[in-house]
Amino acid sequence: MIKAGSLIIKRIVNSFLLLFLLATFVFLLLRAAPGDPVSKYISPTLHPQLAENLRDSFGLNESALSQYIDFITETFTGNLGISFNYRVPVASVIMEFLPFTIMLALLSFSLQMMIAIYFSLKAAGKKGSKRDKFISETSLLIYALPSFFIGVLLIYLFSELAGIFPSSGVKSFSYDEMNILEKLADIIKHLILPLITLTVTGAAVMYRYLRTNMDEVFNSGYVMYLRSNGVGEKEIIRKHILPNSISPLIAVAGIELGILLSGTLITEVIFGLPGMGRLTMMAILQRDYPLVTGCALVSGVLIVMSNFIADLVKYKLDKRLLAKGILD
């Protein structure tokens, strides 16, 4: 128990150090990038003093060191600053976009896990069969395809050609005139293509990891012992092989969940979704320093948290991992 507590504390400290380095890197990268965030707010015909006054209001005329100290101090006390573009606190802007990303990420992650487990069970014990080869080759093909290609292909097939699903947004123009059931159906219809885009690649990755783990466990000693004692193959797979194969997959699942929670930038931009990924892209293009930094930090926190939770789940499933320093 003491060792577990010390490892958890050490992991938390390392996480804070990682977020500190992330904040520093984002600060330096934005200041080194070409361009001036003030230029879009003023006209070249106006007096130069107006630009200086605007830079003063943004705090951009202070020294880089002074800006950095103020930034770190404010950030780690919970103040992410005021968005240059929205002119409201960064935290308020992020909270408008974050819930949608969390909802979409959890839906996609749940589908990925269910698909990976389902097809792994279908192929279990049938290595080399036509079914196994078909599933494995299909998953490899999907894994090799970039997500933006899958998204554009889905839009072309199901929006442009078939006209079945909307190509962007989360609701129709007539949304306010619909009843509750129609509104729910409309939202689901808008989310189907983005969910497929997010899910298929992740599901292919998880399937390949889980399938490989199951192959390793399938011919282990205790499984052969169970077979020799007359235990049914389906029961062995469901109660013994699958649980012992999932543990190595959890680390990959933690990374995938962190990526989804931090904002699926490409998918949200392609489908015009109001999530963290699209917000981050808009902030970068608008050179909104506080908002870019806030998005990066929130994304970093979500990734660190998802990986930390994954480690705790791995420890819970197999406490022998504690001796190996899995939380170290």
N, C-alpha and C positions, 0 to 999 in steps of 0.2 A: 504493500500500500504506500509506504514511504517512497519507494523507488518510483512508483507510478506518479505520485504527486510531484516529485522533483523533476521527472521527465516532462510532465505537462507544463510546469512553471518554466523550464528551460525552453520548451517549444514556444510558449507565449512570448518570452523575451526575444527569441529569434524572430518571431513574427513581427514584433514592433520594430526591430532593427531593419527587417526587410522593407517594411512600409516607410521607414525613415529614408532609406536609400532610394526607394521608388520616388518619394516626394522630391528628393534632391535631384534625381535624374530628370524628372519632368520639368522642374524649375529651370535647370540649366539648359535643357533642350529647347524649351520655348523661347528663352532669352537669346539663344544662339541662332534661332531660325530667322531668315530674312523677312523684312516687312515691318510695318508699324501698325499696331491695332488702332491708333488714333486716326489714321488716314481716312478710314471709311466714314468717320463722323463729321468731317469738315470738307469744305471746298477749297481748291487751290487759290481761288480768288479772294478768300477771306484773309484777314490780318494774321500773320504768324503768331502773334501773342495769344490768339484764341486757341491755337494748337497747344501752346505751352500751358495755358490754363487747364486745358482738357487733360494733358499729360499729368499735371499736378494732381488733378482730381482722381486720376487712376493710380497715383503713386509711382509713376514710371520715371520721374525725374530724380528719385532718390538713388543712391549708389546701389550697385548690385548686391553688396554684402548686407546693406540695411534692408533691402527688399527681401533678401533670403531669410534673415533673422526674423523679420516681421511675419513672413510667410510661414515658417516652421512653428513659431510661437502660436500664431492664430490657428493654424491647422490642427495641431495636437491639443488645442483647448476647445475644439469643436467648431471653430469659426472658419468656414471655407471662403469667406469674402463675398463680394457683390459681383454678380455677372455683368461684364461690360455691355453685353447685348440686351439682356432681359432687364437689367437695372433692378434686380431683386436678389436676395441672398441665394448663393449657389445651392445651398441645401434645399431650398424651396423648389428650385428648378429641377434638381435631381429627383426629389420626391414625387414630382409629377410624372416622370418617365420610368422610374425604377419599378413600381408595382407591376407594370405591364411586362417588363423583362423577366421579373421573378416568376410571374404566372406562366409565361411562355416557356421559360427555362425548365420549370418543374414538370410541365406537361410533356415537353420533349424528352427530358431525362427519364421520366416514368415509362414512356413509350419505348425508348431505347433499351432499357433494362428488360422490359417484358418481351420485346422482339428477340433480343439476344438469348434470353433464357429459353423461349419457346423453340427457336430453331436449333439451339444447342441440344435440347432434349430430343428433338426430332432426328438429329444426326448422331446422337450418342449410341455407341456400340455398332455403328454401321460405317466405320471408317473404310474408305475405298469404294463404297457403294455409289450408284448413280445419284441417289439423293444427296449423299454427303458431298460428292464432287460438284453437283449443281449448286448447292447452297454455298460451298466454299468459294467457287469461282465467281458466283454472283456477288458475294460479299467483297471479294477482292476488287472486282470491277467498280462497285459503288464506292469503296474506300479510295480508289485511285482518282475518282472524279472530284474536281473542286466544287465547293458548295455553290459558288456563284453560277457555275455552269448548270448545276441541277436546278437552281432557282429559275434561271432564264428559260431553260428547257420546259419546266413545268408551266411557266407563264405562257410560253408559245403554244404548248399542246392543249392546255385546259382552259386558258383564257382567250387567246387569240383565235385558235382553230375551233375548239369545241364550244367555247363560251359558257362553260359550266361554272367556273369559279372566278371571282374578282381577281384582278391582277395587283391591287394595292389597297392600302388602308385597312381599317378594322370595322368599318360600318358603311352602309350605303347612304346616299343623299336623302333618301326617304325614311331614314332610321327613326326620326322623331315622331313620325306618323304611324309607326307600327305598334302592335300590342306586345306584351311581354314575351310571349312564345316566338313571335316573329322576330323580335329584336335578338333573342338568344340564337335563333336559327341563322340570322344574318351575320352575327359575330362569328359563329362556328364556320360558316361558309367562307368568310374572309380569312380565317386562320388555318384552313386545311392545307393550302399550298406552303405557307411558311413553316408549318409544323412538319410537313413531309421533308422539306429542304433541310431543316435542322436535325431531323431524326434519323434519316437513312444512313448518313455517313457515320454518325456516332454509334448507331446500332451495329453497323458493319464492323467497326473497331472492337466493340465489346463482344460481339459474337466470336471474332477470331481469337481474342484473348481467352474467353470462356471455353471455347471449343478446344484450344490447345491445352488448357488446364485439365479439362475433363479427360482428354486422351492420356495425360500423364497419370491421372488417378485411376483410370479404368482398369489398368492391369497391375495395380499395386497389390501387395501381399494381403492386406485385410479384405480387399474386394474379392480376391480369389478364395479366401477363407469363407466369406459369406456365401459365395456360389457353391462351394463344396458342402455347405450345410443346408443347401436346398432353398436359400432365400431367393425369391423371384427377381428377375432382372430389372423390372420396372421399379420395384421397391428399392433395390440397391441404388439405382440411378437417382431416384427421387430423394431418398433419405440419407444417402452416404456420399455418392459421387458428386452430386450437385452442391451440397453444402460445403464440401471440402474443396471444391473448385472455385467457389465464388470469392473466397478470401483474397487470393492474389489479384482478382479483378477490381477490388475496391479502390486501390490506389489509382487505377486508370479512370474509374468512375468518378472519383473525387476531382481529378483534373478536368474531366469533361464537364462536370457540374459547375466547377468554378468558371470555366470558359463561357458556359451558357449564361450563368448568373451575371457575369461581368459585362454582358452586352454582345449579342451576336451581330456585329457591325454590318457585315456584308449582307446578311439576310434581311436585316431591318431596313437597310438602305434600298435594296432591290424591291422590297414589297411596301416601302413607305410606311413602316410601322413606328409608332411612338414609343420607342424603347431607348435604353441606354446607349446602344451601339450607334443609332442614328443621331442621338444627342451629342455624343462624342465627336462624330464626324462633322456635325454642324459647328460645334465649338472650335474645332481645329481650323476649319475653313474661315471662320469669322475672327480667328486669333483672339478668342475670348480666354485670356490666360487663367483667370480664377475658375472658370467652368471646366476647361480642359484638365486642370490640376485636380479639381473636385471629382470629375468622372474617373480619372486615372486612380485616385486614391480609393474611391468606392469600389472600383473594379478590383484593385489589389486586395482590399479587405475581404471581398467576397471570395476571391480565389484562395487566399490564405485560410479563411474559415472553412471552406469546403474541403480543403486538403487536411486540415486539422481534424475535422469531423470524421473524414475517411480513416485517418489513423486510429482514432478512438474506436471506430466500429471494428477495424481489423483487430485491435487489442481485445475488444469484447468477444469477438468470435473465437480468437485463439490467444489465450493469455501467455502462451509460450513465446509470442512475439515480443513481450516485454523484456525478456532476457536478452533479446537481440538488439534492444534499443530502438524499436520501431518509431518511438516518439522523439528520438534524439535528433 
